[in-house]
Amino acid sequence: MDFQLTDEQKMIADTARKVGEKFGLDYWRDHDKRKAFPQEFWKATCAAGIGGVALPEEFGGSGLGMLEMALAIENLARGGGGSTIGQLFMLNPIFGGVSIARYGTEEMKRRYLPPLITGDLVCCMALTEPDAGTNTLEITSFARPDGDGWILNGRKHWITGALSSGIMLIVCRTKKVEEVKRKTEGISLFLIDTGRKGVSLGRIDKLGTNTLDSSTVFFDDVRLDPADVVGTLDGGWPQLLDVLNTERIVTTAGLCGTVDLALRLAVEFANERRVFGKTPISAYQAIQFPLAQAHAEIGCARLMNYQAAVLCDQGQPFGTESNMAKLIASQACDKATIQAMQTLGGMGYASEYHLERLWRDQRLFRFAPVSEEMILNFIAQHNLGMPRSY
Ligand SMILES: Cc1cc2nc3c(=O)[nH]c(=O)nc-3n(C[C@H](O)[C@H](O)[C@H](O)COP(=O)(O)OP(=O)(O)OC[C@H]3O[C@@H](n4cnc5c(N)ncnc54)[C@H](O)[C@@H]3O)c2cc1C
């Protein structure tokens, strides 16, 4: 067991730190207020070689792995973007990158990977449906055979970045539940232009992560061609899981950077702030202990996340580690950002001090991309051998 980073990993972390600091807190506050996609940040991240860190070199990526991606995200998030950086990395590196690099056709790889890696193209993923929710196997968006292709109808919601994306990975049924032996059969992945005829979007208003739009997506008789299929027709379920599992590592990395940032802001403020006499409020244990607790908790989650990333890069199962890291990181980050706001008193509530944004954004990750209840279900069943309760 070696806890040392290689020189290359240190360099990636350092490059990411510099990009994160170059943009800083005010950039993100401004974009949050304007609900604007962080285009300049993303282009700079890609120009620094970080957007394609885990994607194949022949298409412009660095050919490295999830550990390097986690290190990059943590450092970018710490510069000011917070947990939204994890979500941003889901778009091109995961939804577009992992799905196309592992399961796409050669034509898809040639056409889409280079602009995804440079940041000239954005990819979103349309999986969640209003009536299925967490129970993905209940999705009903259906592509019925038509000539050599299919006609898709259905509805998705909460699709991140759909309004900013050029392409969309769609998860739908190509066989109805009644036609298959197991619900995991009959699921397929398709990749299409977001502007394709029959696709329409409706923006969802929300609490945070305002720099990344969320949409309801309607598919009305959308034509799908054989060239749009990603991976195995009717057999897309395991491939979807492969794409989704890496989401947790990315999410946790963003939360680790957010806790570091929130604690730094809280400590800097508390060291200066004096209310009763000459003693700074940082000298009170009531202020110190919860911040120290958050620091300890996120340190544990970070290590577990690195373990998940290394296992993933070695091609070994990493579901338990990535789920546990995400569970603890999201809880630690929620507590840390709340406590950091509390430390600033009234100023914690002011957007000028950034903590309210960090808190709003990170709240999402208590229930997405996988909720803590579903992680606990997973641990109870897979690690403790208890029966499925639902
Ligand atoms: C801002 C945002 C961005 C998102 N981005 C995307 C995206 O880009 N693409 C995409 O496809 N989806 C996206 N999602 C959807 C997200 O993944 C889901 O919201 C999430 O998986 C939870 O599903 P749900 O909202 O339907 O909750 P539900 O499934 O309705 O669950 C509601 C609550 O019940 C609990 N619950 C459900 N079943 C059980 C059980 N068996 N045991 C215990 N508790 C249970 C859940 O844990 C949760 O707390 C996004 C969501 C948000 C809010």
The ligand as a Tripos MOL2 file, in Angstrom:
@<TRIPOS>MOLECULE
LIG
   53    58     1     0     0
SMALL
NO_CHARGES

@<TRIPOS>ATOM
      1 C1        -29.9420   19.0690  -10.0450 C.3       1 LIG1
      2 C2        -30.1340   17.6640  -10.5100 C.ar      1 LIG1
      3 C3        -29.3690   17.1960  -11.5830 C.ar      1 LIG1
      4 C4        -29.5860   15.9070  -12.0780 C.ar      1 LIG1
      5 N1        -28.9200   15.5070  -13.2130 N.ar      1 LIG1
      6 C5        -29.3060   14.3800  -13.8510 C.ar      1 LIG1
      7 C6        -28.7970   14.0460  -15.1570 C.ar      1 LIG1
      8 O1        -27.9650   14.7570  -15.7220 O.2       1 LIG1
      9 N2        -29.2720   12.9460  -15.7770 N.ar      1 LIG1
     10 C7        -30.1940   12.1360  -15.2120 C.ar      1 LIG1
     11 O2        -30.5900   11.1670  -15.8470 O.2       1 LIG1
     12 N3        -30.6890   12.3920  -13.9630 N.ar      1 LIG1
     13 C8        -30.2780   13.5040  -13.2800 C.ar      1 LIG1
     14 N4        -30.7910   13.8150  -12.0450 N.ar      1 LIG1
     15 C9        -31.7290   12.9010  -11.4110 C.3       1 LIG1
     16 C10       -31.1760   12.2850  -10.1230 C.3       1 LIG1
     17 O3        -30.2470   11.2960  -10.4490 O.3       1 LIG1
     18 C11       -32.3790   11.7910   -9.3140 C.3       1 LIG1
     19 O4        -33.0620   12.9310   -8.8330 O.3       1 LIG1
     20 C12       -31.9520   10.9270   -8.1790 C.3       1 LIG1
     21 O5        -31.4240    9.7250   -8.6640 O.3       1 LIG1
     22 C13       -33.1290   10.5970   -7.2380 C.3       1 LIG1
     23 O6        -34.2510   10.2050   -7.9750 O.3       1 LIG1
     24 P1        -35.6740   10.8970   -7.7060 P.3       1 LIG1
     25 O7        -35.4570   12.3530   -7.6570 O.co2     1 LIG1
     26 O8        -36.6600   10.4090   -8.6800 O.co2     1 LIG1
     27 O9        -36.0610   10.3920   -6.2650 O.3       1 LIG1
     28 P2        -37.0310    9.1700   -5.8900 P.3       1 LIG1
     29 O10       -36.5900    7.9440   -6.6000 O.co2     1 LIG1
     30 O11       -38.4450    9.6130   -6.0610 O.co2     1 LIG1
     31 O12       -36.7320    8.9850   -4.3490 O.3       1 LIG1
     32 C14       -37.2370    9.9140   -3.3810 C.3       1 LIG1
     33 C15       -36.6550    9.5700   -2.0170 C.3       1 LIG1
     34 O13       -37.0490    8.2330   -1.6370 O.3       1 LIG1
     35 C16       -35.9060    7.4690   -1.2990 C.3       1 LIG1
     36 N5        -36.1090    6.0740   -1.6820 N.ar      1 LIG1
     37 C17       -36.5770    5.6030   -2.8780 C.ar      1 LIG1
     38 N6        -36.5660    4.2570   -2.8780 N.ar      1 LIG1
     39 C18       -36.0680    3.8640   -1.6770 C.ar      1 LIG1
     40 C19       -35.8130    2.5880   -1.0720 C.ar      1 LIG1
     41 N7        -36.0350    1.4460   -1.7260 N.pl3     1 LIG1
     42 N8        -35.3020    2.5760    0.1780 N.ar      1 LIG1
     43 C20       -35.0720    3.7380    0.8620 C.ar      1 LIG1
     44 N9        -35.2960    4.9460    0.3400 N.ar      1 LIG1
     45 C21       -35.7730    5.0110   -0.9130 C.ar      1 LIG1
     46 C22       -34.7750    8.0910   -2.1080 C.3       1 LIG1
     47 O14       -33.5100    7.7780   -1.5370 O.3       1 LIG1
     48 C23       -35.1180    9.5610   -2.0290 C.3       1 LIG1
     49 O15       -34.6360   10.1120   -0.8220 O.3       1 LIG1
     50 C24       -30.5430   15.0670  -11.4720 C.ar      1 LIG1
     51 C25       -31.2670   15.5210  -10.3750 C.ar      1 LIG1
     52 C26       -31.0890   16.8030   -9.8970 C.ar      1 LIG1
     53 C27       -31.9380   17.2900   -8.7590 C.3       1 LIG1
@<TRIPOS>BOND
     1     1     2 1
     2     2     3 ar
     3     2    52 ar
     4     3     4 ar
     5     4     5 ar
     6     4    50 ar
     7     5     6 ar
     8     6     7 ar
     9     6    13 1
    10     7     8 2
    11     7     9 ar
    12     9    10 ar
    13    10    11 2
    14    10    12 ar
    15    12    13 ar
    16    13    14 ar
    17    14    15 1
    18    14    50 ar
    19    15    16 1
    20    16    17 1
    21    16    18 1
    22    18    19 1
    23    18    20 1
    24    20    21 1
    25    20    22 1
    26    22    23 1
    27    23    24 1
    28    24    25 2
    29    24    26 1
    30    24    27 1
    31    27    28 1
    32    28    29 2
    33    28    30 1
    34    28    31 1
    35    31    32 1
    36    32    33 1
    37    33    34 1
    38    33    48 1
    39    34    35 1
    40    35    36 1
    41    35    46 1
    42    36    37 ar
    43    36    45 ar
    44    37    38 ar
    45    38    39 ar
    46    39    40 ar
    47    39    45 ar
    48    40    41 1
    49    40    42 ar
    50    42    43 ar
    51    43    44 ar
    52    44    45 ar
    53    46    47 1
    54    46    48 1
    55    48    49 1
    56    50    51 ar
    57    51    52 ar
    58    52    53 1
@<TRIPOS>SUBSTRUCTURE
     1 LIG1         1 GROUP 0 **** ****
